[in-house]
Amino acid sequence: MRIVATEIPGVMELLAEPRPDARGSTLKTFEENVFAQAGLPIRFAEALHTYSKRGVIRGMHFQTPPSVQGKAVYCVHGGVFDVVLDLRFGSPSYLRFITRELSRQAGNGLYVPEGCAHGFCVLGDEAVVAYLLTTSFVAGNDAGVLWNSFGVEWPVTGPNLSDRDQVLIPLADFVSPFEYEDPACA
């Protein structure tokens, strides 16, 4: 497993090595010492999977203070167009986003730090996305920004969205509660 920095500070691409054999394959998505060496959390409070069908966009979600949440994200079935948006005031990449295609075959994932919004779009017939979350979900701190309000070109027209995701606040109206903490100054 390798961990590589992206254009957004703290957002890391998680590169696992699929190990195929005659039965199928295995993929190690977490290794404590590798995460620790990269400065990533090694303790997670929750793990979950989402199952989504063709055309689904989920996002752009985050937890607000005091229940902020980091997450390691992998697509374990199918493929997704994954998006991370930096909402941390003072960050060198404040209000910028990155995209990556994640799939089981590629063996890649992303670590999304606290203060960044996350979402994805299903690229095929279906996808299963697995999450390791640094804190437990708190409904009162569950938030997001509108999926189409910040310039990303999603690879779908007429997406399938939850009622909630259709009415999230546009990024232009969002006042960020997140402050960037430069690790070099810590």
C-alpha positions as CSV (number, residue, x, y, z in Angstrom):
1,M,0.0,0.0,0.0
2,R,1.2,3.5,-0.9
3,I,-0.2,6.9,0.1
4,V,0.3,9.8,-2.3
5,A,-0.5,13.5,-1.6
6,T,-3.0,15.2,-4.0
7,E,-3.4,18.8,-4.9
8,I,-5.5,19.5,-1.8
9,P,-3.5,19.4,1.5
10,G,-4.5,16.5,3.6
11,V,-6.4,14.7,0.8
12,M,-4.4,11.5,0.1
13,E,-4.8,9.0,-2.7
14,L,-4.7,5.5,-1.2
15,L,-3.0,3.1,-3.6
16,A,-3.5,-0.6,-2.7
17,E,-2.1,-3.4,-4.8
18,P,-4.8,-5.9,-5.9
19,R,-3.5,-9.5,-5.5
20,P,-5.3,-11.7,-8.0
21,D,-5.2,-15.5,-8.1
22,A,-7.3,-18.2,-9.6
23,R,-10.1,-17.6,-7.0
24,G,-10.4,-13.8,-7.5
25,S,-8.4,-11.2,-5.6
26,T,-7.6,-9.6,-2.3
27,L,-7.1,-5.9,-1.6
28,K,-5.7,-4.5,1.6
29,T,-7.4,-1.1,2.2
30,F,-5.9,-0.2,5.6
31,E,-2.5,-0.8,7.2
32,E,-1.9,0.9,10.5
33,N,1.8,1.6,10.1
34,V,1.4,3.0,6.5
35,F,-1.4,5.3,7.6
36,A,0.6,6.4,10.7
37,Q,3.7,7.2,8.6
38,A,1.6,9.3,6.3
39,G,0.1,11.2,9.3
40,L,-3.3,9.8,8.7
41,P,-5.6,8.5,11.5
42,I,-5.2,4.9,12.6
43,R,-8.4,4.7,14.7
44,F,-11.8,4.7,13.1
45,A,-15.2,4.9,14.8
46,E,-17.4,3.6,12.1
47,A,-17.3,1.7,8.8
48,L,-20.1,1.6,6.3
49,H,-20.9,0.7,2.7
50,T,-23.3,2.4,0.2
51,Y,-24.9,0.6,-2.7
52,S,-25.9,2.9,-5.6
53,K,-27.3,2.3,-9.0
54,R,-26.5,3.9,-12.4
55,G,-26.8,7.6,-12.6
56,V,-26.7,8.2,-8.8
57,I,-24.8,11.1,-7.4
58,R,-24.3,11.2,-3.6
59,G,-22.9,14.4,-2.2
60,M,-21.4,16.7,-1.4
61,H,-21.4,15.7,2.3
62,F,-19.5,16.5,5.5
63,Q,-20.0,16.8,9.3
64,T,-19.9,20.2,10.9
65,P,-18.1,21.1,14.2
66,P,-17.9,19.8,16.8
67,S,-18.6,16.5,15.0
68,V,-16.1,16.8,12.2
69,Q,-15.2,13.7,10.4
70,G,-12.4,12.4,8.2
71,K,-12.9,9.4,6.0
72,A,-11.1,6.8,4.0
73,V,-13.1,5.9,0.9
74,Y,-12.8,3.0,-1.5
75,C,-15.0,1.7,-4.3
76,V,-15.2,-2.1,-3.7
77,H,-17.6,-2.9,-6.5
78,G,-18.0,-1.1,-9.8
79,G,-16.6,2.3,-10.3
80,V,-17.2,5.9,-9.2
81,F,-16.2,9.4,-10.2
82,D,-15.2,10.7,-6.8
83,V,-15.0,14.4,-5.8
84,V,-13.5,16.2,-2.8
85,L,-14.1,19.9,-2.2
86,D,-11.9,21.9,0.2
87,L,-14.1,24.0,2.6
88,R,-11.3,24.9,5.0
89,F,-10.9,28.7,5.3
90,G,-7.2,29.6,4.9
91,S,-6.3,26.4,3.0
92,P,-4.1,26.9,-0.1
93,S,-6.8,25.0,-2.0
94,Y,-9.8,26.7,-0.4
95,L,-12.9,26.1,-2.5
96,R,-11.0,24.0,-5.1
97,F,-11.8,20.4,-5.8
98,I,-10.2,17.2,-7.1
99,T,-11.7,14.3,-8.9
100,R,-10.6,10.7,-9.2
101,E,-12.0,7.6,-10.7
102,L,-12.1,4.9,-8.0
103,S,-12.6,1.2,-8.6
104,R,-11.9,-2.2,-7.2
105,Q,-9.8,-3.1,-10.2
106,A,-7.6,0.0,-9.8
107,G,-7.4,-0.6,-6.0
108,N,-7.3,3.1,-5.3
109,G,-9.1,5.2,-2.7
110,L,-9.0,8.6,-1.1
111,Y,-8.5,9.9,2.4
112,V,-10.8,12.9,2.9
113,P,-9.8,15.1,5.9
114,E,-12.1,17.0,8.2
115,G,-13.4,20.2,6.5
116,C,-13.7,18.8,3.0
117,A,-16.9,17.8,1.3
118,H,-17.1,14.4,-0.4
119,G,-19.4,13.0,-3.1
120,F,-19.4,10.6,-6.0
121,C,-21.2,9.5,-9.2
122,V,-21.7,5.9,-10.2
123,L,-19.9,5.2,-13.5
124,G,-21.5,1.8,-14.4
125,D,-24.6,-0.1,-13.6
126,E,-23.9,-0.1,-9.9
127,A,-21.3,0.6,-7.3
128,V,-20.5,-0.2,-3.7
129,V,-18.4,2.4,-1.8
130,A,-16.8,1.5,1.5
131,Y,-16.0,4.1,4.2
132,L,-13.8,4.2,7.3
133,L,-15.0,7.2,9.4
134,T,-12.9,8.8,12.1
135,T,-15.9,9.8,14.2
136,S,-19.5,8.5,14.6
137,F,-22.3,10.1,12.5
138,V,-24.2,12.8,14.3
139,A,-27.5,13.7,12.5
140,G,-27.5,17.3,13.8
141,N,-24.1,17.9,12.3
142,D,-24.8,16.3,8.9
143,A,-24.4,18.9,6.2
144,G,-23.5,19.4,2.6
145,V,-23.3,21.8,-0.4
146,L,-25.3,21.5,-3.6
147,W,-23.6,18.9,-6.0
148,N,-23.7,21.2,-9.0
149,S,-22.8,24.6,-7.4
150,F,-19.0,24.6,-7.6
151,G,-18.0,23.8,-11.2
152,V,-17.3,20.1,-11.3
153,E,-18.3,18.4,-14.6
154,W,-20.2,15.3,-13.5
155,P,-20.2,12.4,-16.0
156,V,-23.9,12.0,-16.0
157,T,-27.0,14.0,-17.2
158,G,-30.2,13.9,-15.2
159,P,-28.6,12.3,-12.1
160,N,-30.6,10.3,-9.6
161,L,-30.4,12.4,-6.4
162,S,-31.8,12.0,-2.9
163,D,-34.4,14.6,-1.9
164,R,-31.9,15.9,0.6
165,D,-29.1,16.3,-2.0
166,Q,-31.4,18.2,-4.3
167,V,-31.9,21.0,-1.8
168,L,-28.5,21.4,-0.1
169,I,-27.2,25.0,0.0
170,P,-25.2,26.3,-3.0
171,L,-21.5,26.8,-2.4
172,A,-21.8,30.5,-3.0
173,D,-24.2,30.8,0.0
174,F,-22.2,28.5,2.3
175,V,-20.3,30.1,5.2
176,S,-17.6,27.7,6.2
177,P,-17.1,26.7,9.8
178,F,-13.8,25.0,9.0
179,E,-10.3,26.5,9.5
180,Y,-7.3,25.1,7.8
181,E,-4.5,24.0,10.1
182,D,-1.1,23.9,8.3
183,P,0.7,20.8,9.5
184,A,4.0,22.6,9.1
185,C,3.0,25.0,11.8
186,A,1.6,22.5,14.3
